[in-house]
Amino acid sequence: MKTFTDTEIKALNKVVTNWARNTTRRLKNRAPGKLGRNLTNSNSYDHGLIQAAGFRFHRYGVFYEMGVFNGLTKKQSIARGVLNPHPWFNPIMREDVPKLMDKLQAQFSDLVEANSKLEIKNTGQ
């Protein structure tokens, strides 16, 4: 594994941190009420290098995304005709993750290849 300078690591961390902040802002704008107000991001580091960009939000945000409510499963909701999805998280991730990967590849191809374990996580709340 290649060793990188503090300057290279700080530059990469800054790109990912800025991306996570921007993505958090976009998610907050898309999520309704309390879900958006309580959404935060937290990043994980290993030896100073960012390893994961995490997003914290209330658990019901997952159910809201899928359209299942009142303790029903997705299958039960479909069967009862009450499935009502509200995509707020996945569409933004589908747009933003490739943009981050392109930027990282363009600016830090050696670093990204050597340390390609960056994860995007919902760290739960």
C-alpha positions as CSV (number, residue, x, y, z in Angstrom):
1,M,0.0,0.0,0.0
2,K,1.3,3.4,-1.0
3,T,2.1,5.9,1.7
4,F,0.7,9.4,1.1
5,T,1.7,12.8,2.4
6,D,-0.3,14.7,4.9
7,T,-1.1,17.2,2.2
8,E,-2.5,14.5,-0.1
9,I,-4.6,13.0,2.7
10,K,-5.9,16.4,3.8
11,A,-6.9,17.3,0.2
12,L,-8.8,14.0,-0.3
13,N,-10.5,14.4,3.1
14,K,-11.6,17.9,2.2
15,V,-13.1,16.7,-1.1
16,V,-15.1,14.0,0.7
17,T,-16.1,16.2,3.6
18,N,-17.3,18.9,1.3
19,W,-19.3,16.4,-0.7
20,A,-20.9,14.9,2.4
21,R,-21.9,18.4,3.6
22,N,-23.4,19.3,0.3
23,T,-25.2,16.0,0.1
24,T,-26.5,16.4,3.6
25,R,-27.8,19.8,2.7
26,R,-29.6,18.4,-0.4
27,L,-31.0,15.5,1.7
28,K,-32.3,18.0,4.3
29,N,-34.1,20.0,1.6
30,R,-35.7,16.8,0.3
31,A,-36.7,15.2,3.6
32,P,-39.9,16.3,5.3
33,G,-40.1,18.1,8.6
34,K,-38.4,16.5,11.6
35,L,-36.6,13.9,9.3
36,G,-34.8,16.7,7.5
37,R,-34.1,18.8,10.6
38,N,-32.4,15.9,12.4
39,L,-30.4,14.6,9.5
40,T,-26.6,14.9,10.0
41,N,-23.5,13.5,8.6
42,S,-20.5,12.0,10.3
43,N,-17.4,10.7,8.7
44,S,-15.1,7.8,9.8
45,Y,-11.3,8.0,9.7
46,D,-8.6,5.4,9.8
47,H,-5.1,6.8,10.5
48,G,-6.2,10.2,9.4
49,L,-7.7,9.1,6.0
50,I,-11.4,9.3,5.6
51,Q,-12.9,5.8,5.2
52,A,-16.7,6.4,5.3
53,A,-19.1,9.2,4.8
54,G,-22.1,8.5,7.0
55,F,-25.6,10.0,7.2
56,R,-27.6,9.9,10.4
57,F,-31.4,10.2,10.3
58,H,-34.3,8.7,12.1
59,R,-35.1,5.1,11.3
60,Y,-38.6,6.0,10.0
61,G,-36.8,7.7,7.1
62,V,-36.2,4.3,5.6
63,F,-39.9,3.4,5.8
64,Y,-40.8,6.8,4.4
65,E,-38.5,6.2,1.4
66,M,-40.1,2.7,0.8
67,G,-43.6,3.8,1.4
68,V,-44.5,1.4,4.2
69,F,-46.2,2.6,7.4
70,N,-48.1,1.4,10.5
71,G,-45.9,-1.6,11.1
72,L,-46.6,-3.2,7.7
73,T,-43.9,-4.8,5.5
74,K,-43.4,-3.7,1.9
75,K,-45.1,-6.9,0.8
76,Q,-48.2,-6.3,3.1
77,S,-48.4,-2.7,1.9
78,I,-48.4,-3.8,-1.7
79,A,-51.1,-6.5,-1.0
80,R,-53.3,-3.9,0.8
81,G,-52.7,-1.3,-1.9
82,V,-51.3,1.2,0.6
83,L,-47.7,1.3,-0.6
84,N,-46.9,5.0,-0.9
85,P,-43.2,5.6,-1.5
86,H,-41.6,9.0,-1.0
87,P,-38.1,8.7,-2.5
88,W,-35.9,11.3,-0.7
89,F,-32.6,9.5,0.0
90,N,-31.8,7.1,-2.8
91,P,-32.4,9.5,-5.7
92,I,-29.9,12.0,-4.2
93,M,-27.3,9.2,-3.5
94,R,-27.7,7.9,-7.1
95,E,-26.8,11.4,-8.3
96,D,-24.2,12.4,-5.8
97,V,-22.1,9.2,-5.4
98,P,-21.0,9.0,-9.0
99,K,-20.0,12.7,-8.9
100,L,-17.9,12.0,-5.9
101,M,-16.3,9.0,-7.4
102,D,-15.5,10.9,-10.6
103,K,-14.0,13.8,-8.7
104,L,-11.9,11.5,-6.5
105,Q,-10.7,9.5,-9.6
106,A,-9.8,12.6,-11.4
107,Q,-7.9,14.2,-8.6
108,F,-6.6,11.3,-6.6
109,S,-6.5,8.2,-8.8
110,D,-3.4,6.7,-7.1
111,L,-4.9,7.2,-3.6
112,V,-8.4,6.0,-4.6
113,E,-7.0,2.8,-6.2
114,A,-4.8,2.0,-3.3
115,N,-7.6,2.7,-0.7
116,S,-10.8,1.9,-2.5
117,K,-12.7,1.0,0.6
118,L,-14.6,4.3,1.0
119,E,-18.2,3.6,2.1
120,I,-21.3,5.6,2.1
121,K,-23.4,4.6,5.2
122,N,-26.6,5.3,7.0
123,T,-25.2,5.2,10.5
124,G,-28.7,5.2,12.0
125,Q,-30.1,7.1,14.9
